[in-house]
Each structure stands twice: as structure tokens, then as C-alpha cells.
Amino acid sequence: MDVSASLARLHEHQDRILMILDRATDLIHGDPDRNRAGLATSRWEMARRLREYQLFKHRELFDPMIAGGDPEQRRRARLMKADCLLLSEDFQAHVARWSGVDVADDWITYRRAMLAITTRLRGTVMRERHELAQTLRLVPASASRARIAVTG
């Protein structure tokens, strides 16, 4: 596994997600009537980016570490993968709850829910940035071979 290349791709995904979070946070502090369309766009863009990020992490990072890492790497990768799946489910529920709804009609509830999920997403991205950098530096050559076997 090329750790530098993996970290660079990881940071690219994360930086795109953080940009969307920043944009959505700016919109939520503005006028509900003026910003509802921008928030819907951000929600769907985030859903798309999070899916790409999840596929990248699972295929390129978590699964190879689980398949070929030492016990500590496997433990860390399993925990991060489980956390990723849980947050993905929670974000999908958020999207389902607020899609097709005029968020301006229940702005206070929407604002609270949106800020809660964006805070979780931002915290997860930053924690993963740190934890994956540490864990990737521990990856043995066998994990690289496992990636080839897993991804074809």
C-alpha cells in the first residue's frame, strides 16, 4: 500500500466534504426562505460525496487492513468501519426526513437536526484523518497484497 498516495486521496475526499459542510453551515445561519434550495442542494451533494468517501475508505483502507493487518490494525479498521456504517445510516435517515419537505416551515427543528449531523460529520472526518494516518503508517506489506486480492 502506498501510504502517501492513500493519505492524499483520503484528504481529497475529506476536504471536499469539509467544504460542503462549511457551505451548509453558512446557509443554515441565513434566511430560511432564501437558503432552502441551497440547503437541499448541499444535502444531496453531501450524500453523494459521503457515499464516494465511504466506498473509498472501505475498499482502499478498511478492508485491506482487516484482511492483512496485524491485530491492532484489524481492530482499528473494524471499529472505524463500524462507525462509518452507523454514521452513514444516520445521515441517510436525516436526508430521508428532510427531503421533499419545506424546511422553512419547521426551521428551528431542521436547523437543530442539520447542525447536529454536520457537527458529527465534521468530528468524524477530523478523527478519521488522525486515526487513519496513524493506522496507515502501521500497515505491513501483506495488507498491500490483500488489497490486490480484494479489489481484483
N, C-alpha and C positions, 0 to 999 in steps of 0.2 A: 504494500500500500504506500503510495506517495503521500506522506503526511502533509507536506506543504501544499500540494495541489488539493488535497481533501479539505484542508482548513480554508484555503482560498475560496473554494466552491461553497463551503459552509457559510463563510462570511458574506458572499454574494447573496445567497438566499436570505440570510438574516438581515442584511442591510436593506433589501427590498421590502421585507416585512416591517422593519422599523420605520421606513419612510411612509408606508401606508398607515401605520399606527399613528404617526405624528400628524398626518393629514386629517385622519378621522378625529383625533383629539382636538385639533384646531376647529373643525366643523362643529363638534358637539358643544363647544363653548360659544357658538354663534346663534344666530336666529333660526329657530326650528323651521319656519316656513321656507326660508331661503336655502337652508342646508340639507333638507331631507333627501333630495335627489343625489347630492354628493355623498351623503352617508350611505345610501343604498349602493351606489357605485363602489364605494370603499369596502362595504361589507362583501360584495361579490368578488371584488379583486382580491381581498384578503382570503376568501375561501379558496380561490384558485391558487394563490401563492402558497398558502399553508399546505394544500394538497401536494404541490410540487416539492415543497420543503420536506414534507413527511416521506414521500417516495424516495427522495434523495437520501435522507437520514437512514431509513430502513434498509434500502438496497446497498448503499455505498458504505455505511458506517456501522449501524447496529448489527445487522445480520452477519457481516464478516467477523465482527468482534465476538459475537455469540458463537459462531462456528469455529473460530480459530484462535481466540484469545486465551490468555491464562485465566485462572478462576476469578481474579479481581476484575479483569476486563469484561468477562462474560457477565458478572454480577452487575457491574455499572451499566453495561449496554442493555441488559434486560430491564433494569429499573428505568432507564431513560426511555426505552421503547414503550414500556407500560404507561409512563407519564405522558408520553406523546399521544398514545391512543386515547387516553382519558381526556386530555385537553381537546383533541380533535372532536370527540363526541360532544363535549360541552360547547365548543364553538359551532358545530353543526346544529345543535339544539337552539343556540342563540339566533343563528341565521333563519332557521325554520320559524321561530317565534316571531321574528320581526319582518319577515318577507311578506309582501302583499298587504302590509299594514301601514297606515299613515302614522308614522312615528310622532308627528307633531301633535296628534290627538292625545297621546299619552307620553308627552315629552319627558316628564320627570322620571317615570319608570324606565323609559327607554334609555335616557341619559345615564341613570344609575347602572342598568344592565350593561350598557356599552362600555362605560368606564371600568366596570368590574372585569369584563372579559379582556379588554385591552391591557389592563394592568397585569392580569395573569399572563397574557401572551408576551408582553414585554419582559416580564420577570423570567419566564421560561426561556425565551430567546437568549437573554443575557446569562442565565445559569448554564444553558447548554453550550454557549460559546466558551465558557470557562471549563466546564466539565469535559466536553469533548476534546478540547485542546489538551487537557491533562491525560485523558484516556487514550487518545490517538498516539501520543508520544510513547505509550507503553506497548503498542501493537507489534507483535513479532512478525517475522516473515511469513509464518504459516497462515496468518489472517489474510495476507495478500493473496496467497494461493487459494484460500477458502472463497474469497470474493470472486475469483475467476470461476470456480466451480459453481457458485451460487448464481452468478449472473450470466453464465453461458460462455 
